[in-house]
């Protein structure tokens, strides 16, 4: 599946041939950066994510071999180039992924995948996560009817192998679209090691390739110029599209 370069939604055709049964249709949404950034909290350790009642979108970047296999088979295990034993990092924050992958320009990170993880599985990752040097846990954030950011109740871990010290939680500085760090907001990434249910697709609703969208918007971000993000007359900033997150 290839992403549209201009539309604000990305879907996969029902006619796409997949070795496994076609996964449920979920719409990955984008919006103008100028608009969506106004809904994001300015500070704190907040999980910005695109999510529904049933699934949470996380991002990973790979080379062509792994990305092609994952999209075609809707899982990672079985791909000779993908290691199921090493720790793999997932990120809910689109702009953090853009910083990490250079908008899909870095070696072995040119293909960006939007992986829709089952909501219950993602919340279990959070409940089981170990945070180095900290005792608190993380929860999905969201907005209530008044537009105020709210934290949702932390779920209790279920009795699955994922809780056997296989998840690492790490907070890192969030980043602006030009790659500069956000001084007051931190983004989450989760490291999964030997989490079979993620690798084999059990925890995954669907995997979409958003690389085309990323590459087009990366050119827009680059045209903005480093350090000129907040210029009022920056026309490129007014055109930039990013993922909708809350």
N, C-alpha and C positions, 0 to 999 in steps of 0.2 A: 504494500500500500504506500502510495506517495502522497505527501501532504500538498494541499493547494497552497500556492504562493500568495494569494490575495484574500481568500475567504477567511471568515473569522471562526469557522468550525472545520474540524477535520474528521472525516469518517472513512470507513472501509466499505467498499462495494460488497454486496451480498454475493456477487459472482466471483469474487477472488477465490482461486483454488487453494484449499488448505488441506494438508494431510489429516488434520484432526477436524472435528466438527467446527463449523464457523462460530466464533465466539459472539456473545451478545453485542449489539450495537450500542456503543457509548460515544457521546459527542465530546470531543476535546475542544474547549472553548478558548478563544483569545479575544483581546480587546486592546484599545488604544492605551499605551503606557500612561499618557497624560491623565486618563480617566481612572484606570484601575489602581494606580498607585495611591490615589486619594483614599482608598478603602483600607489600605494596609496600616497596621500599627507602626508607630515611629520608633518604639524601643522595646527591649525585652527579648527573652528567649521564646519566640513564637513560631509555631509550625504553620507557615503559610502553605496552603495546598489547594488543589482543585479536587473536590470530592463530592460524592453523592451519599445517599443513605446506605448504599451497598458497596461502594468502592472508593479507594483513594489513589490518586495518580502520583507515581514516583518516576524519577528520571534516571536513566543510565546512558552512558555513551560508549560505543564499541567500534571495532573495525567492521568492514563490510561482511566478512565471513560470519561473525557471531550475529550481527544485526539481521542479515538475510535469513539465517537459520531460525532465530527467535521469532521473527514476524511470520515466517512460513509455518512454523510448528507450534507457535504460541507457548513456548517453553524454552529453557536454556539447556537443560540436561540432554545429552545426546549429541551436542555439538563438539567435535573433537578439539576445537580451539578454545572452548570454555571450560575453565576449571571449576568443578563443583566443590572442591575442598578449600580453596583459598577464600579469604573474606572478600565479599563483593559489597560495594557501598551504593545505597539508594538515597535519593534526595527528593524531597517534596517541593522544594523551591526552584522554580524555573530559572530565575536569574542567577542563583548560586550555581546551577548546572551550566549556565552559559559562561560564567566566569571560569569554572573548572575546565570546560572543554574548549574555551575560546570561541564560543558560538559554532561549535562543530568544526573547528579548523585544526585542532591539535592531532598529532599522530595517534592512531588507534582510537580516536574519539570523534571521528568525522560523522558518525551515524548516531543520532540522538533518538532514543526510544522513550515513549511515554508508556509506562507499565501500570495498568490499572490493577491494584491489589485489592483483594476482598477486604472490606472494612473491618470485619472481625479479626482477620489475620494481621492487618496492620496495627490494630489496637493491641493485639497480643504481643507484637514485636516491641511496642512501647512499654507494655507492662513487664516484659522480660528483660528489657535492656539494662545493661550495666553502664553507669556514667562514671568515668574516671574522675576521682577526686570530688564527687558530689553524691548527695543522698536523695535529692529530689528526682521526681519522674516527670515525664512530658505527656501532654495531652494535645489532641487536635484543637485548634482554635476555630472560631467562627464569629459571626455577627448576629446579634439579636434583631428584633423588629425596629429598634431605635438606632441601629447602625453601630452600637457599641460592641467592642471585641469581647468575647466571652470564652472562657476555658470550659471544656466539657469534662465530665467526670471520668476519672481514670478507671479503666476496667481492670478486673482481677485476671491474672493469667490462668489459662486453661491448662489442663494436664496434657501437654504435647511436648515432643522432643525439642521444639523451638526454645523452650525455657531452660535448656541445659547449657547455660552460659554461652549461647551462640550468637547473641545480639549485643553490639556495642553502640551506644549513643554518643554522638559528639556534636558539640555546638561550635560553630565557626562564624566569624563576621559575615553578615549578609553583604551583598555587593550591588552597586548601581549598574546600569546597563553599560557604562563605559569601563567597567572593571574595577573602579575605585571602591574601597571598602566602606560599608555603612558603619558609622562609629557607635550607634546605639542599638542596633537590632542585630540579633544573631540568628543564623539559620541552622537547621538540624540536618544531620545525615546519619543514617543507620547502617552499621556494618553487619552483614549476615554471613556467618561461617557455618557450613554444613547444614544449612536449613533446607532440607530436601524438598519440603513442600513448596518452597519458593522456586527452586531450581527446576523441578519437574512440572511446574505450572498449576499445581493444586491450589495454591494461594492466589493465583492470577486469574482475573476475569478476561483481560485481553491485553495484547501488546500492539501498539501502533508506532509506526515510523514517522516522526515529525521532523526529520532532517531537512527536507526541502524548505519548510517554514523557517527553521532555525537559520539556514544559510542565507535566505533572503533578508530576514530581519537582522542578521549579523552584519550584512553590508550596510544596512541603514544605521545600525549602532556605530559602526566604524566611521561612517560619514559624519556623525555628530562631532567627532573629535574628542580626544582625551581632555578631561577637565572643563569641557564646555557644556556639560549636561544641563546646568541650571540657567543657561542663557535664555532670556525671554524670547529672543528672536531666532532661536534654533529651530528651523523648520523641520529638520530631520527628527527631532524629538517628538514633534507633533504628529509624525507619520508612523512612528514605531509601534509595532504590535507585540504584545507579550501574552503569556498565559494568564487567564483569569484565576486568581487565587483569593482565599479568604482565611 
